[in-house]
Amino acid sequence: MVRQLWLLDIALEIEDGKPIAWLWCKDSLGETYVVKKEYSPNFYIVGDVVEEIVAFLKTHGYRVEEVSRKIRGRSVKAVKVYVNVEDVESIAKKIIKNMKNVEVYEEDVRPSIKFLLENRVKPSGDIIVHESMFKEQGSLKIIETDKVEYAGVSTLPPLKIMSLDFVYYSEAGSPRPERDPVILISLITSSGEKIQLSGDEKKILREFVEIVERDDPDVFVSFSSNRLHWNYLQERARRHGLRLTIGRLSSEPHTSIHGHVSIRGRINIDLEDMAKDIPELTVETLEEFVDYLGLKLELDTVEEWEVAETWKKNPERVKKYSMQKAEALLKCFEVLKEYIFSLSELTGIPADYVLTASTGFRVENYLMYLAVELGELIPKKPEITPTPYVGGLVKSPEPGLHKDVAVVDFRSMYPSLMIKYNISFDTLSDDGEYVSPNNYRFKKEPEGFLPRALKTLIEERRKIQQKLRTLDPNSTEARVLDARQRAIKVISNAIYGYTGWAGARWYTREVAEATTSWGRHVIMESMKKASELGMKVIYSDTDSLFLQNYTGKIEKFLKWIEEDLGLEAKLEKIYKMVIFTEAKKKYAGITSESIIDIVGLEAVRGDWSYIAREAQRDTVKTLLETGNVHEALKISKNYIKKLINREVELRKLIIWKQITRSLDEYEATQPHVNVARQLVQEGWKIQPGDKVGYIIVKGSGPLYKRAKPYFKVHPEEVDWDYYIEKQVAPACLRVLEPLGVKIEELKSIGGTSLMDFF
C-alpha cells in the first residue's frame, strides 16, 4: 500500500542496536503516523589508493561502497563507509587514525539530516510512503517501510496547536529553577479551550503533562521556551520526583542543535527566535513582536520585576496578562505559519530548528540537498579567520530635501550576476573566461554549483509570482504561495554572502569579492548612463539608484539595463519628498502613496530612547508632509519643551542596549554594562544576547555611573538635561541640520535660551 503523508519531524532512534529513522507524519485528516525506515549512517573517505582503503575497511568488518563523487567540482573516487551508530564523527576518527593521506567527508553532518538528504525528502512537505507493515500502538499508527519518496509542497494538514505561557515566582532577581516555583501555566488548545493551572506546583506540573497527553498537540507555540522555559520546567519537575514527559511516547525535552529544545514528535515553535531576527525590534518582547506584525491585541503587561509583588497583591492581574500572552502567541502563529513551514520545506530543516538556525545555516542546508543530487561531497566547516572584503557601492547623498525622486531597484542583482558570470567555488579558475573587475576569473562552462542553485530558486519564485497574479490575495492558496516566494527570496539573496561567511562549509571569499566587484561596476555604469539620459543621481545604495528629472526617461533606462547589462531593474517607488542627511544609508522619504520610509536614522534604531526616536519620527513626518522646515522645527522644539516641563513618561526615557558577550570580557565601562553588573549582583540573570534597559539620572562623575535600571528610577532622579542634550536634540538635528538649522536655533525656546531653564 502507498500513502501520502506530510512530514512533521524526524529523529534517529536506536532499536535492537540498529539506527532507525522515525518520520513523524500527519495525513490529510490530521491523523498522526510514525514511519520507520532502517538507515545506516555513513561518511566518505577520499585518498590516493582507494583499493587499499576498501580492503582495509572490509578486513575490519565495515560495509563499504566505492563511489564517484566531486570535491568543489573536481571528480574523485571515494569510499562510502556505513556504520550502525549515531556518533559517526567519533567512529570516523577511530577508523582513519592509522591511515595516511586521507580526507574524511560528511561525518560531521547529523545522521537525521543525512537521512533527509539521501532520501531527498523534506520536512514540512509531502512524502510518499511504500508501506511494508502497518500496526497500531495505542492511538499511534506505525508504518514500516523500505522506501520513501518526496511528493513536494502541499497545503498544511490539520495540525493541533497548543500555545503556552509560564510564570515563575521570584522575590529576588530573575527566577532560578533551583529556587523559584512555577506559579502559573496558561494554555490554549486547538479546540479553543483556555486553561490556567495554578496553586500547588507539583499539581500544576502533573496536570500540565496530563493535558498535553490528552490533547496530543503537534505544535507548541511559546516565547523564550528554548532559552528558558523547557529547561526550567524540567528542573522543577525533577525536584518533585516527576518527569516532564510532554514529548510523544512519554519522552522528555532535550537540547539539540542551534540552542533549540527538541520535543519528540512535536514541533517546538519559539517565537522569540523569530523576534531576535528582526532588527527593528528594540527589546524583542512579545509586545513588540505583536506590534511589529500589526496585530491589534491587548496586552496588560506585568514586567518580570513586578511579578512577585503583583502576584501577592493582585494575582488576577498576572493571570489575565498570562492568558493574553497565550492568545497573542496563537494569533502570531496563525499569521506566520505559512512562512515558517515554507522556510522549513525550502531549506530542509524541521520547522522549529529553522527558526533558531542563522541565515548561513539555512542557506547551507539548502545547498546540501543540491550537493547530494550532483554528487558533490559536503565539506567540513572551515577553521579560518575571516578576511574582510569590499562590499557594494554606496554613493554619498546630497544632504537636504529633494522633491520628486524615483527609486530604481535591480532585481536580485547579486544572484543575477552570479548566474550571468557563472560565479561559483567550482568555476573559479586561473584560466576562466569571465574576469571580474577585481581580476578573479571564472569558467563559462560547465554551469557552476551556485548558479545552478540560484537558477532553480529564481525560476520557482517567478512561477509563483505569475500564479499569484491570478489568485484572490485573501485566498489560502495565495497566502501559502506568497509565504513560499518570500522564503525563496530570503535564501537566494543570502547565497552570495554565505560564501564570504567564515562558518560556511563552502566558504570562498573570492566568490563574494567578485560578486560585489561586478555589482559596483554595474552601479557605476548605470549612474553614468542615467546622467547621459539627463537624469540626476542624488544617491545610490548597493543595488538601487535615486534619480531626479526622470520623467519620460525611466523606460529607456530600464530597457538599457536589460539589453546592455543583461540584468533586470524596476521602478520601485517614487518619493514625493526625500530628506538625506550627510551620512550614507540614513534618509527618509514619503512615497506617492503617502507612505513614510525611514532608513538608518535614530527613529528606527533600538539603542536610542523612545522619546528621541519619537521626536525624530514626528519631525521627519512633518518635514516630508509639508516641506516646511519651520513647521518641523516647531515639532522638535515641542519635544524639548516636554522634557523641560517633565511631561514625558519614564518608559520613554529607557535606553536599551544589548549585552553581546560575557560581562567579564568588557574592558571599558559602559552604561549598560555597569547596569548589567548591578543587576547580576542583585540576583538577575544577564547573559549574552539579553538587552539591558536603563535611565540616566542626575549626579556627578562619568555617564556609566549615572545609569540606573529603568524600573528603579523615580521622576525626580532623572537627568532631564541629558535627554535634551544627548538624545532629543541630536536626533532632531540629524534631519534639520542639512536644511540649515543650527543647534542654537533648536535650543531657543520662545526666544529664551534653553540654558536659562537650568
N, C-alpha and C positions, 0 to 999 in steps of 0.2 A: 504493500500500500504506500502511496505517496501523499505527503501532507505539505501544505504551505503554511509556514508559521512566521511570526515576527520575532526577531531575536532581541531579547531584553538585555541579557548579560551573559558573561562567560566566566567559568572558573575551571581550574585544573584540579582534579581530585585524585588521590591515590586509592585504588581499590584492589585488594589482593596483590599488592606490590606493583601494580601497573598504573601508569597515568591514564586517566580517563577525562576527556573534555566533557564538561557539563554545560549544555547550552540551555539557559532558561528562556523559554519562549511563551508567546501568547498567540492564541488563534483569533479569528475574526469575531468570535463571540465573547472573547475575554477570558477563556479558559487557560489555565497555566499548565505548561508541559516542561519536563526536563528531557532534553535529547542527549543521550550518551553515545559517545564515539571514542573508540580506542585511539590513542595518539602517542607516538613516540617522539619526545623532544629530540632535537638534533642540532648539530652545528657543522661547520665546514673546516677542513684543514687544507691549506694550499702549500705545496712545497715543490722542490726541484724534481724529486723522483716519486711520483705518485704510486707506482707499483710497490715500492718499498714501504710506504705508509700503509697501503692497503694490506699488505702481507703482515706487517707488524700488528695492526689492529685486529685482524682476523685471528691471529695466533692468541691474542688476549681475549678472544670471545666477543668482540664487538661486531654488531651488524653494520656493514658499511656499503657505500654505493659510490662508484666512480662516475663523476658528472662533469659536464662542461658548463662553465659559468663565466661571468665577466667581472673584472675589477676596474671601475671607472672607465668602462668601455673596452678594456683590453681583455681578450679571450684567454682563459686559463683552464687547466684541468684541476679539479678539486675532489676531495674525498668527503662525502657526506656521512657523518657518524651519528648513529641513532643510540640514544640512551634512555633507559626507563627510570629517570629521576627528574625531580623538579629543579634541583640545583645544578643546572647544566654548566654554569661557569666554573664551579669547583671541580667537577669531573673532567672538564676540558683542560684545566690547568694540570691536573694529575696525569692525564694521557700524554700531553706534549712535553712533560717535564724532561724527558730524556731524548727528545727529538731535536734535531738541529735544522736551522734554515727553513722553518715552517712559520706560517701565519694562520691564526685562527679567526674565523668569522662567525658572527651571529650567535655566539654562545652567551652574549650579554643581552639578547632580546628575550623578553619574558615568554615562557612557553605558551601561555594563553594567547598572547599577541601573535606568536608564530603560528599557532593553530589557525587563527583567523586569516593570516596572510597566505598560508599554504593551501587553505581550502577555499580561498577567495570569497569568504563570507564577511559580512559587516554587521556590527550591532546597529540597532535601530532601523534595520531593513528586513526584507522578507528572505527566508531561506526555504529551499525545497528539501524535504527530509524523506529519504527512502527507508521506510520502516522495515526492520527485520524482526523486531519483537516489541510487543506492547503489554504493559501491565499497569495496574493502579496500586498505589501505596497510600492508603488513606484517601485524601482528596487530591493527591498529586498523581498526575498522569506521566508515566515514564516510557520513553521510546528509546529502544536501542537501534543503532543504525551503523551501516558501513559507509554511507555516502551522504554528504550534504552538499547542496549547491546554492549559489546565490541567485535570488529571484528579483533583486532590485528594490527600489523605493516604492512604498505604498502609503496609503493613509494610515494613521495611527489606529491600532485596535483599541477596544475599550480597556482603559487602564484604571486600576484602583489607586487613588491618590490619598495620602494622609499628610496633612500639614500639621506642624508641631512647633510649640514654643515651650521653653523650660525656664523656670525661675528658681533661684537659689537664695538662701538666707545667710547674709554675711554682715556682721556688725562692725567688722574692721577690714576695710580694703576689699580687694577682689575676692569673690568666692573661691574657696580652696576645697577640692574634693576630699582631702583628708580631715577636714574640719566642719565644713558647712553643708547643711542638708538641702535636699530638693524639697521645696515647699509647694510647688505648683507645676502641673503639666497641663497645657491646653492643647487640644487637638480637634481637628475636623476630619471626618471620614468621607469617603467617596459618596456615601448616601446622603451627605449633608448633615449628619449627626454631629453636634457640638458637645464635647465632653471636657470637663475640668476636674482634675484629680488633685485633691489637697488633703491635709491632715497628717496622719502618721506616715512617715517617709517610706517605711517598709511596705505599707499597704499601697502607697502611690505607685511604687516601682512594680509591685506584683500585679496590680490592676493594669498598669500600662502594658506589660508583657502579655497579659490575657487579652486585652483589646486588640493588640497587634495580631495575635494568633487567631482571634475571631474574625477580624476584618480582612486579614491577609492582604495588605496593600502591596502593590507593585512598585510604588514610588513614595519615598519620604521626601517632603519638602520642608526645609527649615533654614535658619540663618545662624551661622557660626557653629554648625554641628561638627564640621571637620576639625576646626581649631579648638573647640571647647566641649560641646555637649556630649557627644557619644563617649568619649573617654571619661568625662566627669560622671556620667550616669553609670558606667561600668564600675568605676571605683566605689561609688555609693552603694551599688548593688552588692558588691563583694563584702562590704562592711556589715551587711545584713545577712550574709550567707546565701545570697541569691546570685543567679546568673542572668545577665541581660540578653536573653535568648530571643531577640527580635528579628533575627535572620530566619529564612526558611529552613526547615528541618532542624529547628531548635538550635541554631548557631548564633554565636555572639559576633559583634562587630570587630573588625581588626584593621589597623592602619596599614595602608598599602602605598603604592607609588604616588608621587607628587603631593604627599601630605593628605591624600584622600583616605577616608574611612570607608572600607568595603563592608557591605552587608549582604550575605549570601542570598541570591535570588531576588534581590530588590535593588532599585536604583536610589541612591542616596544623593539627592539634589540639595546642595548648599548654595543658596543664592548669594551669600557673602562672597563666594569665589567670583561670581559674575560682577558684583559691585566693585570689587577691587580692580577690575579691568577697565573701569570707566573713569578716565582722568577728570571729568567734570565734577565728580563727587568729592566733597570736602572731607567728610569723616566716614563715609561708606557705611552708614547706618541703614536700617530697613526704611526709616522715614525718608531719607534722601533718595534711596533706590525707588521707592514708590512714587515719589515726586518726579524723578527723572523719567519714569515710564509714563508719566502723565495720568496716573490713576487718581481719581478724586476719592480718597479714603480718609476716614477719621482715625487718627492715632493720638490718643491722650497720653503722651509719653510720660513714663516714670523712668528716670535715668538710673543707671546701675548704683550710683552712690546714694540714691533716695530709697532704694527698695526696702531695706531693713526697717527704716523709720516709718515709711508709708505702710508697710505690712502690719506693723504694731498698731498704728492709729486708724488706718482705713484699708483693710485687706481687699475690700470690694473694688477699690480703685486699681490695685495691682491686677486683680482677676480680670477686670474689664479690659485693661491695656493688653494683657497677655492674649486674651481671646481676639482682640482686634488685630494683633500681630499674626495669629494663626490664619485669620480671614484674609489679611493682606497677602500673606505668603501664597495662599491658594490662588488668589486673583493674579498675582505676579506670574505664577507658574502657567496659568491659563494663557496669559499674553505671550509668554516666552517659549512654550513647549515645542512649537513647530521649529523654531530656530535651534533650540538645544538639540533636538533629535536629528535635525538636518546636519548640523555640525558634527554630530556623533557619527552618522552614517557616512558622511563625506570623508572624514579622517580615519574611520575605522576604530575609533576609541569609544568605549562604552559611555553612555550619556553623562554619568556622574563624573567619571575621570576626565572627560573632555573639558569640563568647567575649571578643574584645578590645574590642568596642563597649560603651560605657556604657549604662546603662538608658535614658537620654534618647534616644540614637541608636536603640536597639531600638524604643522607642515611636514615634519619628518615622518609621522605615521602615514600620512597620505602618500608620501614618496616611497615608503617601504612597500606598499601594495604594488606600485608600478615596478619597483626593483625586482620583486619576485616574478612578476609577469614577464619581464625582459631578461631574467636570468642574471641580474646584477646582484652581486653579493653585498650585503648591508655592512658597511664598515663600522669599526668601533668609534665611540665618542673620542674626539681628539683631546690630547692634553697639551694645550698651547696657550700662550699669552696673546690675546687678540691684538692685531695691528690696526690702528685707525686708518680710515680711508676717506677721501673727499666725497662728500655727498652731492645732492642735486644743486643746481644753480638757483640762487635766490638773489634777484636784483634789488638793491636798496630802493625803497619807495621815495616818492617825492612827498615830504611831510606836508600836511594840510588837508583842506576839504576839497573834494573833487566831485563834480556833477557828471551824471550820465557815463558810467563806466561799465563796459562789457567784460565779462569774465569768460575766457575761452579755456576749456579743460581738455587735455589729451586723455583719451580713453585708455585706461590700463597701459600707460606709457611704458613702464619698465617691463611688464610681461610681453608687450608687443615688440619691444626692442630685443628681448631675449629670443623671441621666435624669429624675428627678421634676420638677426645676425647669428643665429644658431649658437647662442652663448650658453655654455654648459661645461661642467667639470670634465666631461669625456670628449669634448671637442677642442679644448684648449691645447694648442699645438704651435710649435715654433714655425711651422710651415703652413699655418692656416691662411685661408684666402681672405677672411674678414679681419680687418685690422682696426681696432678701436682707437679713438683719438689719443688714448694714453698708451698705445702701442702693444696691447695684448692681441694675440691672434687666435682665431677660431676657425675650424674647418667648416666648409659648406655642407659636406656630407661625411658620414650619414647623419640623419637627424639626431640631435643631442637628447639626452635623457630629460633635462629640464624643459626645453622647448616642447617636447612631446607631452610632458605633464601639463604644461600651460595650455597647449592647444586643446587638449581634452576638456579642461576646465572652462576655457573661454567659449568653446563651441557649445558646451552644455548650457552655459549661462545665457548665450544668445537665443538658443532654442526656448529656454524658459521665458525669457523676456518677450519673445514673439507670442508665445502661448498666453502670457499674462494679458496682452493687449486684447485678447478675445474673451476674457473672463470678467465676470462681475467681481470687482475688487473686494467685496464683502463675503464672497463665497469661500467655503472651506478649502477648495482646490487652490484658489488664488492665494490664500494665506500660507498654505503649505509650500507652494511654488515660490512665493516671494521670500519665504524664510530660506529656502534652498539656494536661491540665487544670491542672497546676502551672505550665506555661509561660503559659497564658492568665491565670491569677491574677496572675502577676508583671507582665504587661503592663497588665491592666485596673486594677490598684491603683496603677500608676505614672502613669496618664494625667493625673490632676488635678495632680500635682506637676510633670509635664512642662511644663504651661502657665506655671508660675512659674519655670522654669529659663531662665536668661539665654541659653543657647545654642540654645533651641528655635526652629525656623522659625515655629511658631505661638505664640510667646510672647504671653501675655495675662495679665498679673498680676491683673487684675480677676476672671478666671475662678477662679484659685487662691484669691484672697482671699474671694470669695463662697462658694466651696465649704467652706472651713474655717469661715467665719462661720455657715453653716447647720449645719455639724457641731457647733459649740459650742452652738448653740441646741438642737439635738436632745439633746445630753448633759444640758444644764441642765434641760430639760423632763422628761427621763427620771429624773433624780435627784429632782426634785420628786414625780413620780408614784410612784417607789419608796418615798419617805418616806410618802406618803399611804396606801400599801398596808401600812405598818407595817414595812417593811424599813429597815435601817440601811446607808447608803452610806459605806463606810470609805475608798474610793479610786475614782478614775476616771481613765482614761488614753485620750484621743482618741476611741476607738470601743468602749470596754469599761467595765463597771461592776463593782465588787467589793462584794457585798451580804451582810449577815448577817440573821438572822431571816427567812430566805427560804422556809422550809417551807410548802407549800400556797399560796404567793403568786406563785411564778415563772411559772406557767402564765398567770395573769391578767395579769401584767406583760408577758409576751411577746405576748399577744393584743392588749393596748392599743397596743403598739409597732406591730403590724401594721395595726390598724384605724384608730388615730388619727394615727399618724405616717406611715403608708404605707411603712414600712420593715420589714426582716426582722432578727430577732435570734435568738440561740440560747444555750442554757445550754452554755457552752464547757467548763467544768470546775468541780469542787468541790474546794477545798483543805481538807484536814483541819486544817491549821495553816498560817498565813502570818505572816511577820515583815516589818514595814515599818520602814524607817529614817526619819529626819527628812526625807529628800530625795525628790523626785519621781523616778519611774522607777527606783527602787532598792529591790528587795524579793526575797524568796524564799519559796516555798511548797511544801508536799508535798500531792499530789493524793490523792483517794480510792483511786487505784490505786498509791499509794506512789511516784510519780514526783516527783522534786525538780526544781523550776524555779528558776533563779537569774537575775534580771534586773537589769542595770546595776551590779551590785556588782563589787568588785575581782576576785572569783573568776572572772569572765568577761571581764576586761579584759586585753589583752595587754601593757600598759605597766607592769604590776606584776610583781615577781619571782614565779617559780613557787612558792617557799616561802610567800609571803604569800597567794597565791591558794589554795594547798592548805590552809593553816591556816584561812582563812576558810571554804572549802568544807566542811571537816570539822566546824568549829564550827557552821555552819548545819545540816548534816546531823543532828548530834546534837541540836541545839535543836529541829528540826522533828520528829524521830522520837520524842523523849522528852518534849518540852515542859518540860524541866528546865534552868533557867538554870545551876545549879551544875555539872551534868554538862558542859554546853557550855563553861563557864569552864575546867573541868579540861583539856579538849581544847586550848583556846587556850594555857593555861599550859604544857602539854606541848611545844608547838611552840617556845615561848620557851626552855624548858629545853634542847631540842635545839640551839638556836643558842648558848646559853651554853656547852654542852659540845662545840661544834664538830662536831656529829654530822649535819650537813647537807651533801649533795653540792654541789660548786661549781656544777654545772649548774643547780641550783635557785635559785641566787642571781643568775643573769643577769637583767638588766633590758633589755628590747628596746624601742627607740623608733625611729620612722620618720623618715627624712630627707625632708622634704616639699618642699624647694626647694634650689637651688644653695647650697653651703656658704658662698660669698661673700656671700650675701644675709642670712645670720643676723647680727644685730647683737648681741643678748645672748648670752653664752656659756652653753651648756647642756651637761650631761654627755655626752649622746650626740653632740652636735656636736663637742665637743672630741675625743672618741674618734675620730670620723669623720675629723677633720683629721689626727690622728696616723696613722691607717691609710693615708690618701692619701699622706702623706709617705713611708710605707714601701712604697709601690707597689700598695696595694689600690685597686680601683676602687669608688668610692662615688658613687651618683647618686640623684636624687630618686626616691622610691618604695622605696629599699632600707631595710632595718631594721638598726640597729647594736646589738650586744649588749655590755653592759659590766657590770663588778662594781665596787662601791665598796670601796676599800682604805683602810688606816689612813694617817694623815698630817695635816698642818695645812693651813689655807687653805680656800678655798671648795670646795663639793662637786664642781664640774666638774673641779677639778684632781686629785681623788682617784678619778675614774672611769678604769678601765683596761680595754682589750679583754679580754673574758672568757677567751680562750684563752691569755692571758699571765699569769694570776693563779695564785699558789700559796696554799694554805690559810692559811699563817701571815701573809699580807699582808692578809687580809680584815678589813674593819671590821665585826665581828660586831655591835657595838653599834648601828651604823646599821640593820642588818636587823631588829633587835629594835624600836628606837625609831621608825623611819620606814617600816617595811614590815609586819612581822607584827602588832605591837601596834595600829597604826591600822586595819588590815584587820579584825582580830577585834573591835576596839572598835566598829566600824561597826555590827555586828549585836548586840553586847552592851550598848552604852550605852543604847539605847532601852528596855532591860529593867532599867535601874538600876545596871548595873555601872560602877564608876569606874575610871579609869586606874590609880590606886594599887592597887586590888584585883587588877587584871590583872597588874601588875608584881610583886605579892607572891608569891614562890615559896617554899612551905613555911614560911611565917611569916617569911621573910627578904626584905628589900627587894632588888629587882633590882640596885640600885646597889651593893650590898655585894659584887657579883661583879667590880666594875671598880675 
